[in-house]
Amino acid sequence: MLQRSLLSVLLLACASAASHAADVTLVDKVGQCPNAAPAGMRPDEVALFRQLQIRGAKSMQDVTRVYYGEGLDQYGDLRLPKGTGPFPLAIVVHGGSWKASVNSDYTAPVARLLTDAGIATWNIEYSRLGSGGEWPGSFKSVAAAADYVRVLAERYPIDLKRVISIGHSSGGHYALWLAGRHKLNASAPGYAPTPLKLVGVVSLDGTPDLRAFAALPRGKSVIPELLNAGADPQWEKNYAVASPLDLLPLGVPQYFLTQESDRLASIMSYMEKGKQGGDTMTYDIACPSSHFVTADTESPAIAGAIVKASKAFVK
């Protein structure tokens, strides 16, 4: 009886996740779409994540997997649009609370969406906490994946002058960080004399302010771990080279597709600071509020917003 009851709950959650995708709308003012659980992960959100994973596994046709590093998780999936190119390219970065428990499968539909819209995609896997991504491993890994685009461009029709990054959740943090690498000093992880230049960033409910996230219950342990608190008593100095907020202005336009979570205030504050520094910032808020709906390409509103913003950056 208990097993049947649990199965019923999961099936209902999955049905809810599938049915509300088409009902998503986008609003442009804070407070228009309250979130009943802004700090948590509801069953329907978990169910949607599972659906994204399943869809991702089904969208691997016409994919070229390339390793950019020696690590077992240092690879990316390259998708090219139909035609001869050269094509603009989006570096796609998945999330998962910076941990190795989540992989790049669930962002494969985002990569497929953009490829079908004429933008080549490089959906990267990278070292995370638990897979060699302890400080400063993840930052070096993501940076290496981005810079490897130059190698890809030697073999495939990629336009290096039209490269953007797009990331979901903690992947949104890295997508923004990649755009600010040119401001790193020579001792910072991920530094390169001439890092790959981006022309825009799409953040799907990403985290631009690591300090603000560390102040939340769900961030108080993972952010110190990410920034080496266990080995370095002065670990907080790493915010200066790891948090996009500290790298503002990034010098590239940024679009945020977000929701009313407990991080929204810090996201809005980040955008305001960026605008004061001269960065172009635009945003939409998904309604109903859901963390994974911002990566749900089966929602016409979400898919349309992702394609519109990405194409605007690479036109």
Secondary structure as UniProt FT lines:
FT   HELIX           2..19
FT   HELIX           20..23
FT   STRAND          25..27
FT   TURN            30..31
FT   TURN            38..39
FT   HELIX           43..57
FT   TURN            61..62
FT   STRAND          64..67
FT   TURN            72..73
FT   STRAND          75..79
FT   STRAND          87..93
FT   TURN            97..98
FT   TURN            100..101
FT   HELIX           104..107
FT   HELIX           108..116
FT   TURN            117..118
FT   STRAND          120..124
FT   TURN            130..132
FT   TURN            134..136
FT   HELIX           137..147
FT   HELIX           149..155
FT   STRAND          158..168
FT   HELIX           170..179
FT   HELIX           181..183
FT   TURN            186..187
FT   TURN            189..190
FT   STRAND          201..204
FT   HELIX           210..214
FT   TURN            217..221
FT   HELIX           222..226
FT   TURN            227..231
FT   TURN            233..234
FT   HELIX           235..238
FT   HELIX           239..242
FT   HELIX           244..247
FT   STRAND          254..258
FT   TURN            262..263
FT   HELIX           264..276
FT   TURN            277..278
FT   STRAND          281..287
FT   HELIX           292..295
FT   TURN            297..298
FT   HELIX           300..314
//
